Amino acid sequence: MTQARYDPHPTCQRNSALHLDLRPDDQQSAVGRAIELGATLPALGQSGSESWQVLADPDGNPFCILQSQRDLDAGHSS
C-alpha cells in the first residue's frame, strides 16, 4: 500500500509538490533498497524509536518508509 499526500516539507531544499509515505511489506529491506538506489538518511533528529524512516531522494526531496501493515496491526514499533 502506498499513501501520498501534499506536504511542502520544511526541510526540503525546494518545495515538494508531493510527499510520499510508503508502507512496504518489509520496512528494513525497503530502506536498504532505497539507499542502494541513491536515497540518503537526512539528519532530522529522529530518535530511532519512530515507526517510520525519513529518507531523501537524490534531489533532497524527503519521503517516508513506514512500518509494515502487519507490524502496525500487531502493535510493533520499528
Buried (B, 14 or more C-beta within 10 A) or exposed (E): EEEEEEBEBEEBEEEBEEBBBBBBEBBEEBBEEBEEEEBEEBEEEEEEEBBBBBBBBEEBBBBBBBBBEEBBEEEEEB
